[in-house]
Amino acid sequence: MPTMRILVSGSSGYVGSRLIPRLSRDGHTVRGLSRRPASAHSGSPSAAAAVTVVTGDAVSGAGLQEALDGIEVAYFLIHSMEPSPDGEFQTRERRAAENFARAARAAGVRRIVYLGGLVPADGPASVHLASRLAVEEILLAAAPCSVALRASIIIGAGSRPFRFLVRLVERLPVLAVPAWHVRRTTPIDERDVVELLARAATNEEVCGQSLDIGGSETVSYGELIDMIRDHLLVARPTISFKRLMLTPIASRISALIADEQYELIGPLMGSLGEDLLMRDHRAAEILGVHMHSLDAAIEHALAEWETTEPLAAR
């Protein structure tokens, strides 16, 4: 397998901090890009000494030229859904993608690897998923061999959507589930996401493609909540509503209960009104990755979570 000079943008984030040591194990020369370089390796302290981290911001464009200099493969693992005075998140995400694409072309980057979101069969209706698709299109056009991997909810100890669901199950004595509980999706184990991303750096078959990634099991959101509840070993009565969808007020209350930012949770929950299903399983087949079961993913995530923070429900 050839070794590459690789940039991981969003290296201080959840996925980026786990991807860096995986790429380093393959012998790649890895550089990070982060707005918070001091925490760029919070998920992998042992890799910190071997990785140079450039301080930069894709939204403003600061640091991109330095970060991309000499790079062959660049990972775009950036989102802009945190609170900000600089306009709506979809505007910031487009600006970040355009700045990154422009700098990558100027630097002669051969491949950009983007982790985006699954798209409903009839196209994205939510602002969140429409933004992910717009970013994907910008990045795929920026380098000749770029690839987009589209994922649904990632099951992992550091995954904020997963942590949000766990906190709701843990903290609510009665689970009131809106009409979106019947909508279906294909969650994916964090370990499989990292492996697929790592292999996408050098595989020639994925050039220019948009590929869906997900586990082997399709479940409704209600079934996913039930599985989390079972793994937490708690009894939580559930009230399911057939017509009531989640309102902005209910989203704010849910974010408050789970101790999460509404700026993140609101758009994410706005995407739950449609099925988010994979078009096919070609990504795992092309990249040669055997996927973990959903039960194994949930148990692994909760076990890792408990190494640093107790779960009151267990």
C-alpha positions in Angstrom: 0.0 0.0 0.0 1.4 3.4 -0.9 2.1 5.9 1.8 0.8 9.4 1.5 1.2 12.9 2.9 -2.2 13.5 4.5 -4.0 16.4 6.1 -6.9 15.7 8.6 -9.0 18.8 9.0 -11.1 18.9 12.1 -8.3 17.0 13.8 -9.5 18.0 17.3 -12.9 16.6 16.6 -14.5 13.3 17.4 -13.7 11.4 14.2 -10.5 13.3 13.3 -8.8 12.5 16.6 -9.5 8.8 16.1 -8.6 8.7 12.4 -5.1 10.2 12.9 -3.6 7.3 14.8 -5.2 4.8 12.3 -3.6 6.6 9.4 -0.2 6.8 11.2 -0.3 3.0 11.7 -0.4 2.7 7.9 2.8 4.7 7.7 1.3 7.9 6.2 2.8 11.3 7.1 -0.1 13.0 8.8 -0.7 16.7 9.5 -3.7 18.1 11.4 -5.7 21.3 10.9 -7.6 22.6 13.9 -8.9 25.8 15.4 -7.9 24.3 18.8 -4.5 22.6 18.2 -3.8 22.0 21.9 -6.7 19.5 21.9 -6.1 18.0 18.5 -5.2 14.6 19.9 -7.6 14.4 22.8 -8.8 11.0 21.5 -5.2 9.7 20.9 -2.6 11.2 23.1 0.1 8.8 22.0 -0.1 10.1 18.4 0.3 13.8 19.4 4.1 13.9 19.2 4.2 12.5 15.7 1.7 14.8 14.1 2.1 18.5 13.3 -1.0 20.5 13.8 -1.6 23.8 11.9 -3.9 26.3 13.5 -6.5 27.4 11.0 -10.1 28.0 10.3 -11.8 26.9 7.0 -14.6 29.3 7.4 -12.3 32.3 7.3 -9.7 30.5 5.2 -6.9 31.2 7.8 -4.1 28.6 7.8 -5.4 26.6 4.8 -2.4 27.4 2.5 0.1 26.3 5.1 -1.9 23.2 6.1 -2.4 22.0 2.5 1.2 22.6 1.3 2.6 19.4 -0.1 -0.5 17.4 0.8 -1.7 14.5 -1.5 -4.9 13.5 0.4 -7.0 15.8 2.5 -9.8 14.8 4.8 -12.6 17.3 5.3 -14.2 16.5 8.7 -15.5 20.0 9.5 -19.0 21.1 10.4 -20.2 24.5 11.5 -23.3 23.7 13.6 -21.9 25.1 16.9 -23.2 28.5 18.1 -21.7 31.4 16.1 -22.4 35.1 15.4 -21.3 34.6 11.8 -24.7 33.7 10.2 -26.5 30.4 9.8 -24.6 27.2 9.9 -25.4 26.2 6.3 -23.8 29.5 5.1 -20.7 28.9 7.2 -20.4 25.3 5.9 -20.6 26.4 2.3 -18.0 29.0 2.9 -15.7 26.5 4.6 -16.1 24.0 1.8 -15.4 26.7 -0.9 -12.3 28.0 0.9 -11.0 24.4 1.4 -11.7 23.5 -2.2 -10.0 26.6 -3.5 -6.9 26.0 -1.4 -6.8 22.3 -2.2 -6.8 23.1 -6.0 -4.0 25.6 -5.5 -1.9 23.1 -3.6 -2.4 20.3 -6.1 -4.2 18.0 -3.7 -5.1 14.8 -5.6 -7.9 13.6 -3.3 -10.3 15.0 -0.8 -12.1 12.6 1.5 -15.4 13.9 2.9 -17.6 12.4 5.6 -21.1 13.6 4.9 -24.6 12.4 5.6 -27.0 9.9 4.0 -29.5 11.6 1.7 -33.2 10.6 1.5 -34.3 8.9 -1.7 -36.3 11.9 -2.9 -33.5 14.4 -2.0 -32.9 16.3 1.3 -35.8 18.2 2.8 -34.0 19.3 5.9 -31.6 22.2 6.0 -29.0 20.0 7.7 -28.9 17.3 5.0 -29.1 19.9 2.2 -26.0 21.6 3.6 -24.2 18.3 3.8 -25.0 17.5 0.1 -24.0 21.0 -1.0 -20.6 20.6 0.7 -20.1 17.2 -0.9 -20.7 18.6 -4.4 -18.2 21.4 -3.8 -15.5 19.1 -2.5 -16.0 16.4 -5.2 -15.4 19.0 -7.9 -12.2 20.3 -6.3 -9.8 17.4 -6.8 -9.7 14.7 -9.5 -10.0 11.6 -7.3 -12.1 12.8 -4.4 -14.6 10.6 -2.5 -17.6 11.3 -0.3 -18.7 8.8 2.3 -22.3 9.3 3.5 -23.2 8.1 7.0 -26.2 8.1 9.3 -25.8 8.2 13.1 -22.4 7.0 14.2 -22.5 4.8 17.3 -19.5 5.7 19.5 -18.6 7.1 22.9 -17.8 10.5 21.5 -20.6 10.7 18.9 -22.8 13.6 20.0 -26.0 12.3 18.3 -25.5 8.9 20.0 -24.7 10.6 23.4 -27.9 12.7 23.0 -30.0 9.5 22.7 -28.3 7.8 25.6 -28.8 10.9 27.8 -32.5 11.0 27.0 -33.0 7.3 27.8 -31.0 7.7 31.0 -32.6 10.9 32.3 -36.3 10.6 31.2 -38.5 8.4 33.4 -41.0 8.2 30.5 -39.9 8.3 26.9 -42.3 10.4 24.7 -41.4 9.5 21.2 -42.8 11.7 18.3 -44.0 10.4 15.0 -40.4 10.1 13.6 -39.9 7.0 15.7 -41.1 4.9 12.7 -38.5 6.4 10.4 -35.7 4.0 9.5 -31.9 4.3 9.1 -28.7 2.3 9.2 -26.5 3.3 12.2 -22.7 2.6 11.9 -20.1 1.6 14.4 -17.4 4.3 15.0 -14.7 1.7 14.4 -16.1 0.9 10.9 -16.3 4.6 10.0 -12.6 5.1 10.9 -11.6 2.0 9.0 -13.5 3.0 5.9 -12.1 6.5 6.0 -8.6 5.3 6.4 -8.8 2.9 3.4 -10.4 5.5 1.3 -7.1 7.4 1.3 -5.4 5.1 -1.2 -8.1 2.9 -2.9 -8.3 3.8 -6.6 -11.8 2.3 -7.1 -13.5 5.0 -5.0 -12.2 7.9 -7.1 -14.8 10.4 -7.9 -17.6 8.5 -6.1 -20.2 9.3 -3.5 -20.7 6.1 -1.4 -23.1 5.3 1.4 -21.7 3.7 4.6 -23.7 2.0 7.3 -24.0 -1.1 9.4 -25.7 -4.3 8.3 -28.9 -3.6 10.1 -31.7 -1.2 9.2 -33.8 -0.1 12.3 -36.3 2.6 13.1 -35.4 5.3 15.5 -37.8 3.8 17.9 -36.1 0.5 17.7 -32.7 2.1 18.1 -33.9 3.8 21.3 -35.2 0.5 22.6 -31.8 -1.1 21.9 -30.0 1.6 23.8 -32.5 1.2 26.7 -31.9 -2.6 26.8 -28.1 -2.1 26.8 -28.5 0.4 29.7 -30.5 -2.2 31.6 -33.3 0.2 32.4 -37.0 0.0 32.2 -38.5 3.1 30.5 -42.1 3.1 29.5 -42.6 4.6 26.0 -45.4 6.7 24.7 -45.4 6.8 20.9 -47.2 9.5 19.0 -48.4 8.8 15.4 -48.9 12.3 14.2 -47.0 14.6 16.5 -43.6 15.7 15.0 -40.9 17.4 17.0 -41.4 21.2 17.4 -38.6 23.7 17.9 -39.7 24.1 21.5 -39.6 20.3 22.1 -36.1 20.2 20.5 -34.9 22.9 22.9 -36.3 21.0 25.8 -34.7 17.7 24.6 -31.3 19.5 24.2 -31.6 20.9 27.7 -32.3 17.5 29.2 -29.4 15.9 27.4 -27.1 18.9 28.2 -26.4 19.5 24.5 -26.4 22.6 22.3 -29.6 23.3 20.6 -27.7 24.7 17.6 -26.5 21.1 17.0 -29.5 19.1 18.1 -32.2 21.3 16.4 -30.9 20.7 12.9 -30.1 17.1 13.5 -33.6 16.3 14.8 -35.1 18.3 11.9 -33.6 15.5 9.7 -35.6 12.7 11.4 -38.8 13.2 9.4 -37.6 10.9 6.5 -36.0 7.5 6.1 -32.2 7.7 5.8 -31.3 4.5 4.0 -28.3 3.3 2.1 -28.5 3.0 -1.6 -26.2 0.0 -1.5 -23.3 -1.6 0.4 -20.6 -1.0 -2.3 -18.3 1.1 0.0 -17.7 -1.8 2.5 -17.3 -4.2 -0.5 -14.8 -2.0 -2.4 -12.8 -1.1 0.7 -12.9 -4.6 2.2 -14.4 -3.7 5.6 -16.4 -6.2 7.6 -19.0 -4.3 9.6 -19.8 -4.7 13.3 -23.3 -5.5 14.4 -25.5 -2.8 15.9 -25.5 -4.6 19.2 -21.7 -4.8 19.3 -21.5 -1.1 18.3 -23.8 0.0 21.2 -22.1 -2.2 23.8 -18.6 -1.0 22.7 -19.6 2.6 22.8 -21.2 2.4 26.2 -18.2 0.4 27.6 -15.7 3.1 26.3 -18.0 5.8 27.7 -17.8 4.2 31.2 -14.0 4.2 31.2 -14.1 8.0 31.6 -17.6 8.9 32.9 -20.1 6.8 34.8 -23.5 6.1 33.3 -26.1 6.5 36.1 -28.5 4.2 34.3 -26.0 1.3 34.5 
